[in-house]
Amino acid sequence: MDDFLIIGGGIAGTSAGARLAALGRVTLLETESALGYHASGRSAALFEPNYGLAPTVALSRASADFFEASGVLSPRGLMFIAGAGADEAFERDVAAMGLEEIGAEAARARVPVLDPAKVTRAGWHRAAWDIDTDRLIQGFAREIRAAGRVVTGAKAETIRRIDGGWEVETRGQSFTARVLVNAAGAWADDIARLAGIAPIGLTPKRRSMARVAAPGGHDPRDWPMVIGAGETWYMKPDAGALLISPADADPAEPHDAWADDMVLAAGIAGWEAHVTTPVSRMIANWAGLRTFSPDGNLVIGRAPEDPTFLWCAGQGGYGFQTAPAASQLVADLAGGRTPVIESETVAALDPARYA
């Protein structure tokens, strides 16, 4: 019998597994053939520690030292922009994100395709970084393998309590462990039901993305991420091209998500309404499911009805930037240690709030 059995091979499960590997033998089960296949493999992957609700910000800030030491960050910067009639939303964004308001010319110096006739205000700060998501996940996976195993193509079909722990059966295999960690993303409530644990009431929400060709004559590699006031769309440079999203958050059932053409068109139109060069060519598109708890905070902690069932779910699009501190919290709770993160944040994340 292993010490820890983790269901879910995205950033939540791999980071938790790496931390738990210091406490005992870990087995991680992933339904798909590769780690990070669903939401984790379709993320805009920005580390911006001021972004999100207060408990999320606390986790992100507590993750900063890990990121700085890990070598997975590269400078990006962040800019919010607004056109006529968007002043109120823009001012809320500037206040919430701690941005410096800059003039239109300064904004154009950073993103030269911005249209001076349409972009009336801009807010900026440089404290935002790209995350090398594959390097991060694979690094965590190596730590798990050093103290256990990663099993892909292993969908949990039955889960039951046994003496001293849990048994999970997949097609043709059985796994046992003292502690079960639910890091199944959009499927986390389904895993809880299989285990006889009360679901949280998680809601997967679709986020769509288009990868488009860079504007002719421009190299966008040093451009910041640009977000429309009120987060109505965003653009992020990506390997010589641009990622554009309508920042959609449409509720969906757990599934292998895909983008809707009309939704993508709205995001591209949002970007085009603020620039001088229209989008010429779509290279690819996709969608992922970001999963939210009812109050929007992550769900990390022991299930009230069974302390050997640990939740690590409801990342809501903040999975990467919170992963170092969130996984440390999982390990602290599993090891019976006083959490490193402050007690009010621990309470805000505790699944007992839904009991």
C-alpha positions as CSV (number, residue, x, y, z in Angstrom):
1,M,0.0,0.0,0.0
2,D,1.3,3.4,-1.0
3,D,1.2,6.4,1.3
4,F,-0.5,8.8,-1.2
5,L,-2.6,8.1,-4.2
6,I,-3.3,11.2,-6.4
7,I,-6.0,11.3,-9.1
8,G,-5.3,14.0,-11.7
9,G,-2.1,14.7,-13.6
10,G,-2.4,18.5,-14.2
11,I,-0.5,21.1,-12.3
12,A,-2.6,20.5,-9.1
13,G,-1.8,16.8,-9.0
14,T,1.8,16.9,-10.1
15,S,2.8,19.7,-7.7
16,A,1.0,18.1,-4.8
17,G,2.7,14.8,-5.7
18,A,6.1,16.4,-5.7
19,R,5.6,17.8,-2.2
20,L,4.1,14.6,-0.9
21,A,7.0,12.6,-2.2
22,A,9.1,13.9,0.7
23,L,6.6,12.3,3.1
24,G,6.2,8.8,1.5
25,R,5.5,6.8,-1.6
26,V,3.3,8.5,-4.2
27,T,1.3,7.1,-7.1
28,L,-0.3,9.6,-9.5
29,L,-3.1,8.4,-11.8
30,E,-3.9,10.4,-15.0
31,T,-6.7,9.4,-17.3
32,E,-5.1,10.8,-20.4
33,S,-2.0,9.5,-22.1
34,A,0.1,12.5,-21.1
35,L,0.3,14.8,-18.1
36,G,-1.2,18.3,-18.3
37,Y,-3.6,17.3,-21.1
38,H,-6.7,19.4,-20.2
39,A,-6.7,22.8,-18.5
40,S,-3.0,22.7,-17.5
41,G,-2.0,22.2,-21.1
42,R,-4.2,25.0,-22.4
43,S,-3.3,27.8,-20.0
44,A,-2.1,31.3,-20.8
45,A,0.5,30.6,-18.2
46,L,1.2,34.0,-16.6
47,F,2.5,34.6,-13.1
48,E,1.0,37.8,-11.9
49,P,0.8,37.7,-8.0
50,N,-1.8,40.5,-7.6
51,Y,-4.5,38.7,-9.7
52,G,-7.5,37.1,-8.1
53,L,-9.4,37.0,-4.9
54,A,-7.5,37.6,-1.6
55,P,-6.8,33.9,-0.8
56,T,-5.5,33.4,-4.4
57,V,-3.3,36.4,-4.1
58,A,-1.9,35.1,-0.8
59,L,-1.1,31.7,-2.4
60,S,0.5,33.5,-5.5
61,R,2.7,35.7,-3.3
62,A,3.7,32.8,-1.2
63,S,4.7,31.0,-4.4
64,A,7.0,33.8,-5.6
65,D,10.2,32.5,-4.0
66,F,9.8,29.1,-5.5
67,F,9.3,30.6,-9.0
68,E,12.2,32.9,-8.7
69,A,14.5,29.9,-7.8
70,S,13.1,27.5,-10.3
71,G,14.1,29.1,-13.6
72,V,10.7,28.7,-15.2
73,L,9.9,32.4,-15.4
74,S,10.7,34.9,-18.2
75,P,9.8,38.6,-18.2
76,R,6.5,39.5,-19.9
77,G,4.8,42.6,-18.3
78,L,1.1,43.4,-18.2
79,M,-0.9,46.2,-19.7
80,F,-4.6,47.0,-19.5
81,I,-6.1,49.3,-22.1
82,A,-9.4,51.1,-22.6
83,G,-11.2,53.0,-25.3
84,A,-13.9,55.5,-25.1
85,G,-16.7,54.6,-22.6
86,A,-14.6,52.1,-20.7
87,D,-13.1,54.5,-18.0
88,E,-15.0,53.0,-15.1
89,A,-13.9,49.4,-15.8
90,F,-10.4,50.5,-16.5
91,E,-10.1,52.4,-13.2
92,R,-11.3,49.3,-11.4
93,D,-8.7,47.3,-13.1
94,V,-5.9,49.8,-12.3
95,A,-6.8,49.8,-8.7
96,A,-7.2,46.1,-8.3
97,M,-4.0,45.2,-10.1
98,G,-1.9,48.0,-8.8
99,L,-1.0,49.3,-12.2
100,E,0.7,52.5,-13.2
101,E,-1.4,54.6,-15.6
102,I,0.7,55.5,-18.6
103,G,0.0,57.7,-21.7
104,A,-1.0,56.4,-25.1
105,E,2.4,57.0,-26.5
106,A,4.1,55.0,-23.8
107,A,1.6,52.2,-24.5
108,R,2.4,52.3,-28.2
109,A,6.0,52.2,-27.4
110,R,5.4,48.8,-25.8
111,V,2.8,47.5,-28.4
112,P,3.3,49.5,-31.6
113,V,0.1,48.3,-33.3
114,L,-2.1,50.0,-30.7
115,D,-4.4,52.6,-32.5
116,P,-3.9,56.0,-30.9
117,A,-7.3,57.0,-32.1
118,K,-9.0,54.2,-30.1
119,V,-6.8,53.5,-27.1
120,T,-7.4,56.4,-24.7
121,R,-6.0,55.0,-21.5
122,A,-3.4,52.4,-20.5
123,G,-2.2,50.9,-17.2
124,W,1.1,49.0,-16.9
125,H,3.4,47.1,-14.7
126,R,6.4,44.9,-15.4
127,A,5.8,42.4,-12.5
128,A,4.3,39.7,-14.7
129,W,6.1,36.7,-16.1
130,D,5.6,33.8,-18.5
131,I,5.7,30.4,-16.9
132,D,7.3,27.5,-18.7
133,T,4.4,25.2,-17.9
134,D,5.8,22.0,-19.4
135,R,9.1,22.4,-17.6
136,L,7.3,23.0,-14.4
137,I,5.0,19.9,-14.7
138,Q,7.8,17.6,-15.9
139,G,10.0,18.8,-13.0
140,F,7.3,17.9,-10.5
141,A,6.7,14.5,-12.3
142,R,10.4,13.7,-11.9
143,E,10.2,14.3,-8.2
144,I,7.2,11.9,-8.0
145,R,8.9,9.2,-9.9
146,A,11.9,9.4,-7.6
147,A,9.6,8.4,-4.7
148,G,6.9,6.5,-6.5
149,R,5.3,6.4,-10.0
150,V,3.2,8.2,-12.5
151,V,0.6,6.1,-14.3
152,T,-1.0,7.6,-17.4
153,G,-4.0,6.1,-19.3
154,A,-5.5,5.2,-15.9
155,K,-9.0,6.4,-15.5
156,A,-10.5,5.8,-12.0
157,E,-13.5,3.6,-12.5
158,T,-14.2,2.6,-8.9
159,I,-13.1,4.0,-5.6
160,R,-13.7,2.4,-2.2
161,R,-12.6,2.6,1.4
162,I,-10.6,-0.4,2.6
163,D,-8.9,-1.2,5.9
164,G,-6.2,1.4,6.4
165,G,-6.9,3.5,3.3
166,W,-8.4,3.5,-0.2
167,E,-8.5,1.3,-3.3
168,V,-8.9,2.8,-6.8
169,E,-9.5,0.5,-9.7
170,T,-8.8,1.4,-13.3
171,R,-9.3,-0.8,-16.3
172,G,-7.2,-3.8,-15.4
173,Q,-5.3,-2.3,-12.5
174,S,-5.8,-1.7,-8.8
175,F,-4.0,0.9,-6.6
176,T,-4.1,1.3,-2.8
177,A,-2.9,4.0,-0.5
178,R,-3.5,5.4,3.0
179,V,-4.5,8.9,1.7
180,L,-6.4,9.8,-1.5
181,V,-5.8,13.2,-3.1
182,N,-8.5,14.5,-5.4
183,A,-6.8,16.8,-8.0
184,A,-9.0,15.8,-10.9
185,G,-9.8,19.4,-12.1
186,A,-13.2,19.6,-13.9
187,W,-13.9,16.0,-12.8
188,A,-13.1,16.5,-9.1
189,D,-16.7,16.4,-8.0
190,D,-17.2,13.2,-10.0
191,I,-14.2,11.6,-8.2
192,A,-15.6,12.7,-4.8
193,R,-19.0,11.0,-5.6
194,L,-17.1,7.8,-6.6
195,A,-15.4,7.9,-3.3
196,G,-18.6,8.5,-1.3
197,I,-17.5,12.0,-0.4
198,A,-19.9,15.0,-0.7
199,P,-19.2,17.0,-3.8
200,I,-18.3,20.7,-3.5
201,G,-20.5,22.1,-6.3
202,L,-17.7,22.9,-8.6
203,T,-18.4,24.5,-12.0
204,P,-16.2,24.0,-15.0
205,K,-16.1,27.1,-17.2
206,R,-14.8,27.2,-20.8
207,R,-12.0,29.5,-21.7
208,S,-11.2,29.7,-25.5
209,M,-8.0,30.7,-27.2
210,A,-6.9,31.4,-30.8
211,R,-3.3,31.5,-31.9
212,V,-3.0,34.0,-34.7
213,A,-0.2,35.2,-36.9
214,A,1.7,38.3,-35.7
215,P,0.9,41.5,-37.4
216,G,3.0,41.9,-40.6
217,G,6.4,43.5,-40.0
218,H,6.3,43.2,-36.2
219,D,8.1,40.9,-33.8
220,P,5.9,40.6,-30.7
221,R,8.3,38.7,-28.5
222,D,8.9,41.6,-26.2
223,W,5.3,42.9,-26.0
224,P,3.5,42.6,-22.7
225,M,0.3,40.7,-22.2
226,V,-2.6,43.1,-23.1
227,I,-6.0,42.9,-21.5
228,G,-9.1,44.9,-22.5
229,A,-10.7,46.9,-19.7
230,G,-13.0,44.8,-17.6
231,E,-11.1,41.7,-18.9
232,T,-13.4,41.4,-21.9
233,W,-10.5,39.9,-24.0
234,Y,-6.8,39.5,-23.8
235,M,-3.7,39.1,-26.0
236,K,-0.4,37.4,-25.1
237,P,2.6,36.9,-27.3
238,D,3.5,33.3,-27.9
239,A,6.6,32.1,-29.8
240,G,6.4,34.7,-32.6
241,A,2.6,34.7,-32.8
242,L,-0.2,36.0,-30.7
243,L,-2.7,34.2,-28.4
244,I,-6.1,36.0,-28.3
245,S,-8.9,35.0,-26.0
246,P,-12.4,36.4,-25.5
247,A,-11.9,35.8,-21.7
248,D,-15.1,33.6,-21.9
249,A,-16.3,31.8,-18.8
250,D,-19.2,29.7,-20.0
251,P,-20.4,26.9,-17.6
252,A,-19.9,23.5,-19.1
253,E,-20.0,19.8,-18.2
254,P,-16.6,18.1,-17.7
255,H,-15.3,17.2,-21.2
256,D,-12.4,17.6,-23.6
257,A,-13.3,21.2,-24.4
258,W,-13.1,22.9,-27.8
259,A,-13.5,26.5,-28.9
260,D,-16.7,28.0,-30.4
261,D,-16.0,29.9,-33.6
262,M,-18.4,32.8,-32.7
263,V,-16.9,33.1,-29.2
264,L,-13.4,33.3,-30.7
265,A,-14.6,35.9,-33.2
266,A,-15.7,38.1,-30.3
267,G,-12.3,38.0,-28.7
268,I,-10.5,38.7,-31.9
269,A,-12.9,41.6,-32.6
270,G,-12.0,43.0,-29.1
271,W,-8.3,43.0,-30.0
272,E,-8.9,44.4,-33.5
273,A,-11.0,47.3,-32.2
274,H,-7.9,48.6,-30.5
275,V,-5.2,48.1,-33.1
276,T,-4.2,49.4,-36.5
277,T,-3.5,45.9,-38.0
278,P,-6.3,43.4,-38.2
279,V,-5.8,39.7,-37.6
280,S,-4.7,38.1,-41.0
281,R,-4.6,34.4,-40.2
282,M,-5.6,32.0,-37.4
283,I,-3.0,29.3,-36.9
284,A,-4.9,27.2,-34.3
285,N,-7.5,27.3,-31.6
286,W,-8.5,25.4,-28.5
287,A,-10.4,25.7,-25.3
288,G,-9.9,24.5,-21.7
289,L,-12.1,24.2,-18.6
290,R,-11.2,26.3,-15.6
291,T,-13.0,24.9,-12.6
292,F,-14.5,27.2,-9.9
293,S,-15.9,26.5,-6.4
294,P,-19.1,28.4,-5.5
295,D,-17.2,31.2,-3.8
296,G,-14.4,31.3,-6.4
297,N,-11.6,30.2,-4.0
298,L,-9.5,27.1,-4.3
299,V,-10.5,24.0,-2.4
300,I,-7.6,22.6,-0.4
301,G,-7.9,20.4,2.6
302,R,-9.3,17.3,4.2
303,A,-12.8,16.3,3.5
304,P,-14.9,16.9,6.6
305,E,-16.4,13.4,6.5
306,D,-13.0,11.6,6.0
307,P,-9.6,13.1,6.9
308,T,-7.8,10.6,4.6
309,F,-9.5,12.2,1.5
310,L,-7.7,15.4,0.5
311,W,-9.1,18.0,-1.9
312,C,-6.8,20.0,-4.2
313,A,-9.3,21.5,-6.7
314,G,-11.2,24.6,-7.9
315,Q,-8.1,26.3,-9.2
316,G,-10.3,28.5,-11.4
317,G,-7.5,29.5,-13.8
318,Y,-4.9,30.2,-11.1
319,G,-3.5,26.7,-10.9
320,F,0.0,27.4,-12.2
321,Q,0.6,30.7,-10.3
322,T,-0.6,29.2,-7.0
323,A,0.9,25.7,-7.4
324,P,4.0,26.0,-5.2
325,A,2.1,27.3,-2.2
326,A,-1.0,25.3,-2.8
327,S,1.0,22.1,-3.0
328,Q,2.9,23.0,0.1
329,L,-0.4,23.4,2.0
330,V,-1.5,19.9,0.8
331,A,1.7,18.5,2.1
332,D,1.5,20.4,5.4
333,L,-2.0,19.1,6.0
334,A,-1.1,15.5,5.0
335,G,1.9,15.6,7.2
336,G,0.1,17.0,10.2
337,R,2.2,20.1,10.2
338,T,1.2,23.7,10.9
339,P,0.7,25.2,7.5
340,V,3.3,27.7,6.3
341,I,0.5,29.9,4.8
342,E,-1.4,32.1,7.2
343,S,-4.4,30.6,9.0
344,E,-7.0,32.9,7.5
345,T,-6.1,31.7,4.0
346,V,-6.1,28.1,5.1
347,A,-9.6,28.6,6.5
348,A,-10.8,30.3,3.3
349,L,-9.6,27.3,1.2
350,D,-10.8,24.6,3.6
351,P,-13.5,22.3,2.0
352,A,-15.3,22.3,5.4
353,R,-16.7,25.7,4.4
354,Y,-19.2,23.8,2.3
355,A,-20.1,21.1,4.8
